[in-house]
Amino acid sequence: MPQFPSQQWNAELEDIDARRATAARMGGAGNLARTRELGMMNARERIDRLVDAGSFREFGALAGKGRYGPSGDLESFTPSAHVIGLAQVGARKTVVASDDFTLRGGSSEATVAEKWIYADRYAHEYRLPLVRLVHSAGGSVNLTQQLGFTKIPGYALLPSTQLLMLAPVVGIVLGPAAGLGAIRACSSHFSVMVRGQAQVFAGGPPVVKQALGLTVGKEELGGWGVHKTSGVINNSAATEAEALDQARRFLSFLPQHVFAQPPVVACTDPAARSEPSLNDAIPAERRKVFEPRKILAAVFDRESVFEISPQFGGSLVTCLARLDGHAVGVMINNPVVMGGALTRAAAQKMERFIDLCDTFHLPMVNLVDQPGSMTGPDAEREGTLAAVLRAQAAMEQSSIPWIAIVIRRCFGLAGGMLSPWVGPGGMALPHRFAWPSARWGSVPVEGGVAAAYRRELEAAADPEARRLELETLFHKIGSPLRTAERFGVVDVIEPATTRPLLCDWVRDAYAVCATRLGVKLRGMR
């Protein structure tokens, strides 16, 4: 117990100190021991692992539930199930809110909910990044009993949408996240969950059993096996430490808020580096696929590529990366999945990623191998075209500089979405390049010849030979050099020189973004 020099307020100061000590013990030794036995960190350990050492300043440690005797003296104190405060994350001030699952599962009945609402509002007021460490059982009917009345559901006190338009928000799911916990995790620019330990759902297994008569486990209902393709959560991690590291890395690409530019870091990878392997990255055989992530590793600053939502909408790869230390958004089509076609999920992923980059002034690099929008009965039933048009709207409404390099195919409506046609000041600059392997048009040559020359091919003495002859002719007509003759692209470049081109462009892009800070046509969707 600390000794205070004055005697006037000793009792009150000792009471404060005792309450803080109780808050530091969280749910008690037994609950903390069970947490360790499960291989999990507690709420405070998670904060310590996330933030720069010794930088956490707690808010609201005295919030909780006190029980008082007939004389008005405190008999017991139960702290809030939320730990909030300010800290440095990567040397930048950040708001942090961590659920304490050792206190009634982190549910709202055991909390002073105003604390995490305050964390959101503080981040909004002071334009600071917010990291939510989510491990919450959600609401409980016990809270209704405590209140003595019921409330119409509403979240007006949460500035979630406004905050997403203003500062970076990260949701890290470290255990079950139901109801409000799920909302807090998903109302973010980036979310990550621990595989096998975290689950996200609107209502847990008991709710599903009561409402639908279905018996399901937590993992089956909302584990990573569900959300890797649902798009609800972006990424996964094998451990809590990895999840926290992903959050730190994501934030390192973003500015403090929308009125600042992303930080530029020192880079030892030469901007003029040529990469000869890129000259053979695209197979000459048009039906063969290639690995897009190898291209990303060769072009961008070494070890800088950070992929977002790798398994959702897998025909499109979206990532943050660096060019000569400058953070950029990157998209590249993935022919390994659905031939690289723009599926409904990939279009949703594209829309959200464009919004993210546009919000935080990250110039966009689009490496294009787009065969077109996905078609077929399933795609039509899913409403793929509507999702594609929303992605197109996000692109046209963006205010960031774009550069597109067609590395292989560029066909149809989706092929036309390689960069905006209309920018914030009117017509956008079509800053578009191509590799020699590029081909484009309204439809691919192979399918186009089969459709347009069907009768001629059927009547030919050797239909296969005639088909190949026609395809060869149209591929020559479709050479990117013919388009370059008419300045339909700025240049056709040697693939090995892609990095120097992009590193030169990114400096101009950052200069343009500096003039548009905080000026947007619309906020996050």
Secondary structure, DSSP 8 states (H G I E B T S, - for coil): ----S-STTHHHHHHHHHHHHHHHTTT-HHHHHHHHHTT---HHHHHHHHS-TT--EEE-TT-EEEEE-TTS-EEEEEE-SEEEEEEEETTEEEEEEEE-TTTGGG-GGGS-THHHHHHHHHHHHHT--EEEEEEE----HHHHHHHTS------TT--HHHHHTTS-EEEEEEEEEETHHHHHHHSSSEEEEETTT-EEESS-HHHHHHHH-----HHHHHSHHHHHHHSSS-EEESSHHHHHHHHHHHHHTS-SSTTS--------S-TT---GGGGGSS-SSTT----HHHHHHHHSSTT--EEESSSTTTTEEEEEEEETTEEEEEEEE-TTTGGG-B-HHHHHHHHHHHHHHHHTT--EEEEEEE--B--SHHHHHHTHHHHHHHHHHHHHH--S-EEEEEEEEEEHHHHTTTS-SEETTEE----EEE-TT-EEESS-HHHHHHHHTHHHHHHSSSHHHHHHHHHHHHHHHT-HHHHHHTTSSSEE--GGGHHHHHHHHHHHHHHHHTTSTT--SS---
